[in-house]
């Protein structure tokens, strides 16, 4: 066994990940579930695009239904397609105070 094989790699300090460059993130709502895990999403600016589910969401079996609010990542080169990267939790109605108090 040579010395080169027994050496340990030099460990460097890990830096936090920088946000992806050139990615456009925008919120939208699922309006149609299509084949092959594709979804039609209406963005908050009114544009409809076709989106697929992010790999981590597939891996963790996060279900997406019509009417869900999601965050979509889009490439600046093709604004007709996107990737669903986050599903927002459904809105919970706040508890209304009693009128008697």
C-alpha positions in Angstrom: 0.0 0.0 0.0 1.5 3.3 -1.0 1.4 6.5 1.1 -0.9 8.2 -1.4 -3.7 5.7 -0.7 -3.4 6.1 3.1 -3.7 9.8 3.1 -6.9 11.4 4.2 -8.4 14.2 2.1 -8.0 17.7 3.3 -11.2 19.0 4.9 -12.2 22.5 4.2 -14.9 24.6 5.8 -18.3 24.2 4.1 -19.9 27.3 2.9 -23.7 27.8 2.8 -25.3 27.2 -0.6 -25.8 30.3 -2.6 -29.2 30.7 -4.3 -29.4 29.5 -7.9 -28.4 32.1 -10.4 -30.7 32.8 -13.3 -33.8 31.1 -11.8 -37.1 32.9 -11.6 -39.3 32.0 -8.6 -42.9 32.9 -8.6 -46.1 31.7 -6.7 -49.0 30.0 -8.5 -52.0 27.8 -8.1 -52.6 24.3 -9.6 -55.5 24.4 -12.0 -55.2 21.1 -13.7 -53.4 17.7 -13.0 -52.2 16.1 -16.2 -50.4 12.9 -17.2 -46.9 12.0 -16.2 -46.8 14.2 -13.0 -47.3 17.4 -15.1 -49.5 20.2 -13.8 -51.0 23.3 -15.4 -50.3 26.2 -13.0 -51.7 29.7 -13.1 -49.1 32.1 -11.9 -50.1 35.1 -9.8 -49.4 37.4 -12.8 -52.1 35.5 -14.7 -49.9 33.4 -17.1 -50.5 29.6 -17.3 -47.5 27.3 -17.6 -46.8 23.5 -17.6 -44.9 22.3 -14.5 -43.3 19.1 -13.2 -42.7 18.1 -9.6 -39.2 18.7 -8.1 -37.2 15.5 -7.4 -37.1 15.9 -3.6 -40.9 16.3 -3.6 -41.3 13.1 -5.6 -38.8 11.3 -3.3 -40.8 12.3 -0.2 -44.2 11.5 -1.8 -45.6 15.0 -1.4 -49.0 15.0 -3.0 -50.2 17.9 -5.1 -53.9 18.4 -5.8 -55.9 20.9 -7.9 -56.2 24.2 -5.9 -52.9 23.9 -4.0 -50.7 27.0 -3.8 -47.1 26.3 -4.9 -43.8 28.0 -5.6 -42.5 27.5 -9.1 -39.0 27.8 -10.5 -38.6 28.9 -14.1 -35.6 29.2 -16.4 -35.3 32.6 -18.0 -34.7 30.8 -21.4 -38.1 29.0 -21.5 -40.9 30.8 -19.6 -43.6 28.3 -20.7 -42.3 25.5 -18.4 -41.4 25.3 -14.8 -40.6 23.1 -11.8 -42.8 23.0 -8.6 -40.3 23.3 -5.8 -42.6 24.0 -2.7 -46.1 23.3 -1.7 -47.6 25.9 0.7 -49.6 24.6 3.6 -53.4 25.1 3.2 -54.8 28.3 4.7 -56.2 27.7 8.2 -59.1 29.9 9.1 -58.3 32.0 12.3 -60.5 31.4 15.3 -63.1 34.2 15.5 -63.7 35.6 18.9 -67.2 35.1 20.4 -69.5 38.1 20.2 -70.5 37.6 23.9 -67.1 38.6 25.2 
